[in-house]
Amino acid sequence: MDKKLLSNTPEDDDAQLNTFKKRRAGHKGKVTIFKNYIESLNSKKKIALTELEILQLKNRLEVYKTLEHDFDVNQTLIEDIVGVSDEQLKEREQFDSEYQNQLALAMQLMRDNEKTQFWDTLIIYLVASKLDSVTLRHWEVYKNTLNAKPVLQNLKTYLKDRADLLQTLEEKHKQNHVDIKSNKPAQNQTSTSRSPSCPLCKAQHYLFSCPDFRQMTVEKKNRKGFQNECVLQLFISRT
């Protein structure tokens, strides 16, 4: 009990009472602030808290727990002045109800996230053990870029990005294959559409169609080496 704030005069009692009531209002205000904080965390619904958010919750929870004692001490000082009336009992009851309610919500939030972290770690381990060596190596690199311990959502994001990348590469490979295949007929057409050239008279016809070649004897054709050339050009003209 703060003895410096106690006196025996009515004027001092009134001054002290106002001070204690202001303190009590401050304690209530801190409960309201903590309530808003818990509601903001719960608004994330199924999204797990980050390691930083969990650490902040633990620290704020430790500070919050001191409010019960502080309120009790201050309320006792008020009751020493005005007595233990129904009004003062109601003040205690209302504060305790709201304080305990927010404390329970905070503890539940802590337990839920501890369970989430456990299952996330287990699922990540099981999934990662099934990845191929290349994908697993890239996952290890991805994990090192995170500011906190990876959660299941991080793994989902990585696998989705990885799948999108592989799909893009596969589509690009297929397109290149189609482009190459579509160019082949044009090349063949170009090679087969060239004008024939007669090695004997240099005119634009095949050797076997050349009038001069037709008039030559077999011995002369073989002697000049035209027989093989004729067979070759005959084959090309029919392909």
Sequence and secondary structure as in RCSB ss.txt:
>XXXX:A:sequence
MDKKLLSNTPEDDDAQLNTFKKRRAGHKGKVTIFKNYIESLNSKKKIALTELEILQLKNRLEVYKTLEHDFDVNQ
TLIEDIVGVSDEQLKEREQFDSEYQNQLALAMQLMRDNEKTQFWDTLIIYLVASKLDSVTLRHWEVYKNTLNAKP
VLQNLKTYLKDRADLLQTLEEKHKQNHVDIKSNKPAQNQTSTSRSPSCPLCKAQHYLFSCPDFRQMTVEKKNRKG
FQNECVLQLFISRT
>XXXX:A:secstr
  GGG  SSHHHHHHHHHHHHHHHHHHHHHHHHHHHHHHHHHTTTTS   HHHHHHHHHHHHHHHHHHHHHHHHH
HHHHHHH S HHHHHHHHHHHHHHHHHHHHHHHHHHHHHHHHHHHHHHHHHHHTTS HHHHHHHHHHHHT SS  
 HHHHHHHHHHHHHHHHHHHHHHHHHHHHHHHHHHHHHHHHHTS    TTT  SS GGG HHHHHS HHHHHHTT
HHHHHHHHHHHHT 
